[in-house]
Amino acid sequence: MSRHLDAPLRRLTVPEVRARKGGEPIVCLTAYTAPVAEILDPHCDVLLVGDSVGMVVHGLPSTVGVTLEMMILHGQAVMRGAKRALVVVDMPFGSYEAGPEQAFANASRILKETGAQAVKVEAGTYVADTVAYLVQRGVPVMGHVGLRPQAVNVDGKFRAKGRTKEERAQVLAEARAADAAGAFAIVVEGVDETLAPEITAAVKAPTIGIGASAQCDGQILVTDDLLGLFDWTPKFVRRYANLKAEIDKAAASYAADVRARRFPAAAETYALGGGGGKARRPRVAGGGERG
């Protein structure tokens, strides 16, 4: 067998993603766990460990309550599952706004403790100096402009941006500032459809749209929205599955079988002296395996 077939998969790098500007669209999804990351990895160029984990996994009302420890924990899990995609970890609210030194201390901790290749910050114009500080010190940064979920308490709710002349100018200024500071890619979320192509043309970094425009250099969605795990999803989400209904159906079938004593059956139990060969150790309810 040739050596290249034996070689392990190589991760995409920050320069490779940046070089996709104007080329083949960049495919991105969120991931928070090792099993899901492993499934998504062959199909994605970038996996984002988003602070949306607070709402999607932990049931928080917004991303504001997400901690650095939560992001590191989920970043570690995703890195165990993904072998090919570039992995980016969100910096949570309060972990970078105080200044460049705070941001570097927390960003370097994320990269060290997870093994991920980059961090993402919600890039208001005030963050430009911080982005430059991080990049100059070896921390690749993805920016995020437009609808910024961490600013929900200022806006009062999640709402699209760029529908007025003033908002268009503000979002464009945010994108240009992040680009000039060295962001290798910029997420453009929840903006007027005509603004996203303008941003894409104005910056050197590839843009990754979410509720923006097909004219961005790539797209990202929250995976749990794409899979139909929630009753409500934003307008910009296209559901590619309805897993909530499937999970509900499976759980109902299991419950019925347990109550009718149809589960477990003979095929799902162990018998003394039964079968040859080495059996796989059974999992226990806590998630481990009984030795």
Secondary structure, DSSP 8 states (H G I E B T S, - for coil): --HHHHS------HHHHHTTTTSS-EEEEE--SHHHHHHHGGG-SEEEE-TTHHHHTS--SSSTT--HHHHHHHHHHHHHH-SSSEEEEE--TTSSTT-HHHHHHHHHHHHHHH--SEEE----GGGHHHHHHHHHTT--EEEEEES-GGGHHHHSS---B-SSHHHHHHHHHHHHHHHHHT-SEEEEESB-TTHHHHHHHH-SS-EEEESS-TTSSEEEE-HHHHTT-SS---TT---S--HHHHHHHHHHHHHHHHHTT-SS-GGGS--TT-SSS-----B-TTSSB--
